Structures are given as C-alpha cells and as structure tokens.
C-alpha cells in the first residue's frame, strides 16, 4: 500500500476469524494445511494474518485469497480486502493482479470449493420444495401482528387494509397501470442476499438468485415474462394500482427469502430433513433488509391471481390443483387454487398488454390453460381475440348473464416467500360449469389435479386444513369464502 494511504483494519476478516473461534496462529496453521492439499507450502504465519487484519496488506496474492475464501466458505470478494485503485508500473509484482471481481451469471471451470457450495445450495433448494408449507407456517410466527383471524398456522399474513370487509364484485374494482414507476429499493442483488446465492466461481457468487436456479435447479417452466407489479391497494374506492416488472424480479426476492429461511430453519442430515420448532430473525439478513413486507415501494410485489372456483347450486363444490415442484419454480408440492397464475399479459405486444390488463381476462386464460389444457398463451403469440375464441366467448356471455359471478376476497402474503396472492372467487352455475369444463384435463404443465371437486362445506374445509397440504393462498381463499358464504352463495 502507498505510504500516503491511511491504514484501514480489515474488520470483515477479523470477524470471520473470531466467529470461528480462531486465534491468528490457528488461522495461519489452517491455511498452511489447506495449501498443502494443493501441493503448495507458503510461509503463512501469525504475522501474515496480523498484517492482513491491520490493513498493512490490502490486497494479498490471489492464492492467499483463494485459501481464505475456501476456508471460510465465502466468495473472494467477501473477505474485506480492498482492491487497489491503481498499480504503478514500477511496482514489483510477483504475479499480475487478477481481473476485477464480478458477480457471475454462469459457472466456468469446476472448483472443489465451488462444487461443494453449489451442492449445499441444491440440497437446501430441494428440501425447501418438500417443506414449503411447514416453513410458511413457521415463518408466520415472525409476523404475529399480521396474522389473519381464523388463519393462524396456515402461513398466511396480511395487512388489515388489504382484506375488504366483504367480497368486492370484480367489475367494481378500478385498475390503473403506470408504465413508468420508481424502481424498487431492493432487487435481490444486495450483499445481504449473498449467502443464498451460491458460488459460481472461486471469486464470485451468482449475481441473482434466478441465475442460480437457471444453472443449478431449473424447473420445466422458467421464463422471464412481463408481469404486473402491485403498487397500491384501496378498498374504500375500490381500486388497485399497478406498474410493470419481470418474473425474475420476483424470483430474486421471493425465492431468495424462502431459501434463506430454509437454510436456517431446516435441519438436514444424510437421511432426513426436520423443520426446527421456532422461527428466528437473528440470521435472516435479507429478510431483515426487506423489513416491512407491506411496503410496496421497497420490493417488487408481483400480482398473482388465485381463484377459488365454486360450482354453485344446492350442493356447491370447489376444485383444487396439485402443483409439481419439479415443474414450477414456486409453490410446488402443495394443493393450490385452480386456476391460479401470475397477473401478466398473454403477449408483450402493446395491444395485448392493454387488453390483458384485466383480472377477469387473466382468470379466463388460467381456466383455459389449467382446466382445458390450452398452452398457446405463453407470451410469444399475437393478442388474443377474446370475442372470437372459446372458451372466452362463452365465459363472457355467462358473466353478463349472471351465470358466473366473480368477487375479490383481498390480498394476502405467503409468510415464507412474501409473495402476494390477489384472491378471487368465481361462483359458476352448475349447468354452465359442466358445459365449460366437460373436457377438463387430468394433468397440465404444472401437475395433476388430485380431485375434480370437494364439497364446499365445513367438515371438508376442516379436513383440508388438517391435511396440511393447502398452500397459504388456498387456505386463505377457502377461509374468506366460507366466512362470506351468505354473500357469495345467493
């Protein structure tokens, strides 16, 4: 370092060493032993460690940084060293400085340390998929003031003003879309999310969580499509205000939150995985950064629309959907609402964005995809002619005639991911339901349906709740619909 530069202690390296309960001599010995495994025998002493920690050496040789990164299980840019801004030509260099450290978006050559870190990430990701519901219930305890009455231990949280006093007819809600909005404060690329983004190289972690999913655990459905971002909600109007975002924006926050929580609340050994009994914020640095989950300017909240479908009549029934964790990036392994889907246009063509900015149109497309097996609304085609194509024309006519009635129940969050659910309920007359879905498929691209229908009555709802397989959104919609059944089933 230049004699004119102030000496700055490396507090990060000191903290890493002290957290491991090591003296400077202990760390020197450990690094020497680790180097020997690579067939190298550098002179690392207590004084070497001291010079690094006191800031006398601000940028150790690459091999030393590599040893430290491997020993502490972190990336090379997480050791607290400061890259020199410039290097004078006359400086004597034993080896050239490496290229500037960057966040990686794809893996390069395999390193044992990198491979171990990625395998640990995969292990947590896999366990997360198996225990989402239990983890969501546990995470709910972090937000005790935001539990919904009647929905304790379901993984559901909400703000008091996010759920209306009674269901709101869909056609009474004013939707507004702003194409230019302020970027969210948090994107998922912050240092606080580093530990849920695995190493891509010895010196760099994946830049975003979705990059890691793409390379290390890609589900069958994983596309960065345009989505509508919820910005404001007011049931006194009633109105909902949206902006635009991309699907991966949500993955980078929601799934990163879930991974972080799972990493600290799942006990994983060789033959089993156990959810710990108590939730704690202590080591959840990314979740603490997000802070208020209902601050819609702080993070991007993708609007996902979940619809409870009720076949009306004298003996009403509901349909649920089993989502396959191997096919979708979120919500796999649970019984969810049918239909349910991200609030997004069917195509990026401007005309489609305008026509599809409608909760009703989104619900219609999800019915066509999930119950009837249509797969052509993947974002790559032309705008949909809703006035010419089935089942849209029949559904529109049924809506006008009152044979389909649609209400919004409110907006809730999954306590694990903090993903949002815009909860709706569609009550469909029996004859209309049977006509629309006479050719309903047994499976679709997201999984299989465990049953055509469950009776919409208290005993069945209690059984579904006790089965512990309902997603937070499904649990919330069933509870809110049952609580308001006198309004809905008229």
N, C-alpha and C positions, 0 to 999 in steps of 0.2 A: 504494500500500500504506500501511497505517497506520504512523505513526512508532513505535508501540509494538511492532510485529511484527518479529521477527528477520529479517534478510535471508538467504535461503537460495539459494545458487547453483543454477542450472539445469544440473545435470551431464548430464542427458539431451541437452539442446540442444547443449552443448559437445561431447559425444561424437559426435553426428550430424555436426556441422561438421568436427571433426578427422578423423573416419573418411573424410570426403570430401576430405581434404587441402586444406581451405579456410582462409584467414585470415578474420578478421571483416570486412575490407574486401571480400574476394572474395564472401562470402555476401551482403553488402549489395548489391553490384553485381548478383549473380544474381537476387536478389529484385526489384530495381528493374526489370531486364529482363523478368522474368516478369510483373510488374504491368503493364508497358507493353503486353503482349499482350492484356490485358483493357481497354486504353484508360484506365488509371489511372496517375498519376505521383506516388506518395507520396514523402516525404523519408526514405528509408531509408539511414542512414549507418553507419559503423563504430561510432559511439557508440550508435546504436539497438541494434545487435546486442549490444554490451557491456552495456547496461542490462538486456536480456533475460537474458543469461547470468549476470550478477551477482545477479539476483533483484530488481533495483530496480523492474522492471515484472513483476509476477507473472501478469498476465492481459492480453496485448496485444489490440488490437482484432481482431474476427473476420476482417477481410480479411487482416491480417498472419498470423494463424494459418492461414488457408486457403493463403496463399502458401507458408508454411513446410511445410505438410503435402504440398502438391503437389510442391514441390522435392525433399523428402527421400523422397517415396513412402511416406508413412505416414498414419495417421489423425490427426485433430486432437488426440485425447486421448493421443497417443504422443509429444508434443513436450516433456513435462516441466513444462508450466505448471501452476500450482495455481489452481483456480477459487476466488475469494474466497468465504468462508462467508456473508458478508452485505454488502450495499451500502447505505450511509447515504442517506436520501432527499436530503440536501443536496448529495451528490456531483454534480459536473458531469460528465454523461455525453454524449460526442459521439454515441453510439448505444447502444441498450439492450443489456444482456447477453443472449446467446443462451440458449436453453433448455439445461438440463443435458445434458451429453454422455451418450449411452446406447449400448449395443450394439444394433445394428439387427437386425431379423429379416426385413426385406423392403426392397427398393430403393424409392427415391422418385424424384425427378427425376434425369435423367441429367446427370452432370458429366463433362467430358473426362477428368479425372484418375481418377475412379471407373471410367469405362468402360475405360480402359487397364488399370487394376489388375484388373478383372474378366476382361478378355480374357487377360491373362497367367495368371490363375488357371485359366481354361478350358484354355489351352494346356498347362499343366503337368498338369492333370487328364486331358486327352486322351492325352498322352504316357505318363502313368502307366498308363493302361489298356492301352497297347500293349506296355509293357515290364515288366509286373509280375513275371514270372518272373525276368528278368535282374536286376531291382532286388532281389528277395528273396534271390537268390544272393549279390549284392554285400553286402547288409545282414547276411547271415550272418556275415561277417568281423568284425562289431562284437561278436559273442558267441562268440568262439573256444572259450571254456571250456564252452559249452553245445551244441556240435555233437554230433550223434548218430553213433556209429560206423557207418560204411557209408553215411552220408547227407551227406557233405561235398559242397558245391556244389549243393545242392538247395533251399536256402532254409529248411531245417528246423532248429529248435533245440528243446531240451527240457531239463528238469531230470532228474538221474539217477533221482530217486524218482518221476518221472511216468510211466515206462515199466516195466511189470512184467517179471519175469524170463521169463515166458512168458504167452501169451494167457490171459485170465481169462474163463471162461464168464459170459455176461451175467447169468444167473439167480443167480450167487453174489455179485453186487455189491449192497450195501445203499445205497439212495439216501435221503437226507433233505432235506427242503425247509423252510427257515425263512422265514416270511413277513415277519419284521421283522429286518433286519440293519443294521449300520452303513453309512452312505453311503461310497462310495469317496473317498479323499483327492483324487484327480484326476478331473475331469469333462470336460476339453477346453475349458473356458471361461477357463483361466488366461492371464495375459499372455504366457507362454512359447509359446502356440499362436497368438499374434496374426498372425504373418506368413503362416500358412496359411489364415487366414480373411480373404477379400478385403474391400475397402471396399464398404459398402452405400450410404453417403453420404459426403460430403466429410469429415465429422467422426466417423464411426463405422464400425467393421467389423461384419461379421456376428457375431452372438452365439455361434453354434456352427457347426461345420463342416457339419452336416446342413442348416442353414438355407441355406447357400450352394449345396449340391447341389440342394436343392429348387428354388431360384430360377434357378440358372445351368446346371445339367447333370443334370436329373432323369432317372434311368433309368425303365424301364417299371414295375419292381417297387420301390416305395419307400414302405413303410408302417411306422409306429412301433408295432409289435406287442409284446405282453408276451413276455419271454424268461426263461429260467432262467440265473442267473449262478453260475458255478462259484466256490466259496469254499474248499473243502478237498478233498484227494485223498489217500487212504491205501490202498496196495495190500497192506499187511500184514493188513488186516481181511477182505476189501477193501471200501472204502466211498467214496462221493462225496457231498459236502455242497453244497447249492445255496441261493441266495436268488433274488430276482426283480429284473429290470431291464427296460428297454425297448430296442428295436432301435437307436434313435438314440443311446442312451448308448454303444453300441459304435462306431457310425459316428464319433462325435465324438472318439474316441481313436484307433481303428484307422486310419481313413482319413486323419485328420489326420497321424498318424505317417508314413503312406505318402506323402502329399503333400509333407511337409517333406523327406523323404529324396529324393524325385524332384526337387524343386526344386534341391537342392544336388548331385545326382549324375547329372543328365541335362544334356547339352549340346544345346541346342535352337537351331537356326537355321532359315532360311526353307525349306530343302528336306530336312533330315534331323534325326534325333534320335540321339544317341550316349550310351551309358552310360559314365561315367568309369571308369577302371580300378581305383581304390582307394576304399574306404569310409573316411569320417572322421566322428567325432562332433563335430568342432570347432564347427560352426554349427547343430547339431541341438538347439536349446534345449528343445523339447518332449520329445524322446526322452531328453535328459539329466534332465529333471524326473521322468520316469517311473522312470528308474534301473533297479532290479531288475525284469525283466519277469515274474518268477515270484512276486512279492509280490501275492497275490490280494486284499489289502485296500486296496492303493494305487490300483488302477484297476479298472473293471468288466470282467470277462472273460466274455463271452457264450459259452455252450457250443454249439458247432456240431458236429453228429454226422456224420461221414463214414464211409460203409460201403463196404468193398471187397466186391463181390458176386462170388463164385466159383461157377460152375456146375460141380458136382463130377463124379465119375465117373472113368473111366480116362484121359480127356483133359480135365482141368479148364481152364476159361477164365474171363476176367474182362471186365467191361463198364466202359467209361469214358464220360464225358459232356463234351461241348464246351459251355462256358458263354459266352454272348454278352455282351460288355462293354456293349452298348447296352441290355441288358435288366435287368442286375443291378448293384447298387452296389458289389460287391466280388467279386474272383476271376474277372472276365471275361477272355476270350481264352485260357484255359488248359484243358487236359484235366484233369478233376476226377473224383473218385469218384462213382459212381452206385449208390445215391442219396446225396445229401448235403443237409443242411438244418440250420437253426438249431434248437436244442433249445427248443421253445416249445409251449404248448398250442394245440389247434385252435380254441379259443374262450376269451374272457375270462370266461365264465360259471364261477362257482366249481366246479361239478360237473365241468366239463371240465378245469379246471386240475388238480384232484385226479386224475382218471382218466388224464390225458395226461402226468403226471409219471412217465414211464417211457421209458427209452431204446428199448425194443422197440416201444412204440406210436409213437414218433417215426419210427423206421425204417420201420415199416409204412406210415405216412402218406406218407413220402417215396417209397416204392416206388409207391404208388397215384398220386401226383402226377407223378413224373418218368418212370416207365416206362409207366404206363397212362393218363396224361393227365387224371386227375381234378383238378378245380380248385375243389372246394367246401370245402376245409379252410383257408379264408383268414382265420379268426379271427372271422368275423361270424355264424356259424351256431350251431346247438344242439350239445350234446355228441354225439360220435359213438357210435353203438351198435355197438361192435366185435363183439359177439356175434350181431349180426343181418346185418351188411353184408359184402359181398365187396369186396376180396379178403381182408379181415381174418379172417373165419371160417376160410377155407382155410389161411391162413398160420398161425393159431393152432394148428390141428389138425396141420399139418406140423411145427411147433415141438415140440408134445407128443410126436409120433411119432418125432422124431429125423431127419426128412427135411430140416429146416432146423436148422442149428447156428450159434449166434451167439456171438462172443467179443469182448472189448475188448482192443485192442492197446496202449493207452496214450493219453496226451495230449501233443500237440506244439504248438509255436507257429510261425506264419509269421514269419520274421525281419523282413520288411518292415513288416507291419501289427501284429505281436504278437497277431494274432487266434489263438484256440485251436481246435484240432481234437481232438474226442473220437473216436479212431479205432476203428472196429469192423470185423469181417469176418463175413460171412454165407456159409456153405457150404451150397448148396442142391442136393439130389439132382437128377440130370438130368431125370427124368420130372416131378418137382414144379416145377422151373424152367420147363420147356416148357409145362406146364399153366397156371401162374400168368401167364406173360408171352407167351402165344401172340398176344395182341393189343397188344403193345408199340408205342407210337407212335414215329414217326421224329423228331418235334420236340415240345418242350413250351414252357412260358412262359419258360424260361431259355436256350433254344438248341437246337442239334441234336446228335444222337449221331453221332460220326464212324464208329463201327463197332458191330455187335452184340456182338462178343466178340473178345478177344485171347487166344491160348494162354497159359496160366499156366505158363510155362517160362522158363528162364534167358535164352535168346537174345532172346526177346521183351521181357523186362523190361529187358535191356541196351539194346535198340533204343529202347524207350520213354524210358529215362533219357537216352540220347544225342540224342533228338529235341528235348530242351529245351522241351517243352511241358507237362510234368507240373506241376500245382500242387504246392506243398510238401506238402499233406496227402496227395495221391495218391502222391507219391514215397515218403513215409514209410510209408503203409499197405502198398504193394506190397513195400517192402523188409522190413518187420517180418513180413508174412505169409509171404514167401518164406523168411525166416530161421527161421520156426517151422512150416514146411510139414509136418514129421513129426507135429506135434501136431494140426494142422488137418485134414490130408487122411488121415484114418484110416477 
